[in-house]
Amino acid sequence: MAEKKKSPVEKIALQCTECKRKNYTTEKNRRNSPNKLELMKYCPFERKHTLHRETKVK
């Protein structure tokens, strides 16, 4: 089977720093933003806006 080239765009999950649950999934371009993504997003389990960090999608 032919090898698949690695795309610069990868799928990531955003994990809440307080409840440790993965609430969101998104895509990011590795060339444009090589660092870990951190966003303030709404956590439905905490019922408030919390910091969400990038993790791998399983």
C-alpha positions in Angstrom: 0.0 0.0 0.0 1.2 3.5 -0.8 2.6 5.7 2.1 0.3 8.5 3.2 2.0 11.9 3.4 1.7 13.7 6.7 -0.5 16.7 6.4 0.4 20.0 8.1 -3.2 20.1 9.5 -3.9 17.8 12.4 -6.9 17.1 14.6 -6.6 18.0 18.2 -8.8 17.9 21.3 -9.1 20.6 23.9 -9.1 19.4 27.5 -10.4 21.4 30.4 -7.7 22.2 33.0 -10.1 22.0 35.9 -12.3 18.9 35.3 -9.8 17.2 32.9 -12.4 16.3 30.3 -12.0 16.6 26.6 -14.9 18.9 25.6 -13.9 20.2 22.1 -12.2 19.0 19.0 -10.7 21.1 16.3 -8.0 21.3 13.7 -4.7 23.2 13.7 -2.0 23.8 11.2 1.4 22.7 12.7 3.4 25.0 10.5 1.6 28.2 11.5 1.3 27.3 15.2 3.8 24.8 16.5 3.1 25.5 20.2 0.3 24.0 22.2 -3.0 25.8 21.8 -4.6 27.3 24.9 -8.1 28.9 24.8 -10.7 30.1 27.2 -13.7 28.0 26.4 -17.0 27.2 28.1 -16.9 23.9 30.2 -20.5 22.5 30.5 -19.4 20.3 33.4 -18.0 23.3 35.4 -20.7 25.7 34.0 -18.1 28.4 33.5 -15.4 29.5 31.1 -12.1 27.8 31.9 -8.7 27.3 30.2 -8.6 24.5 27.7 -5.3 23.0 26.5 -4.5 21.0 23.4 -4.2 17.2 23.7 -4.1 14.4 21.2 -7.3 12.8 19.8 -7.5 9.1 20.4 
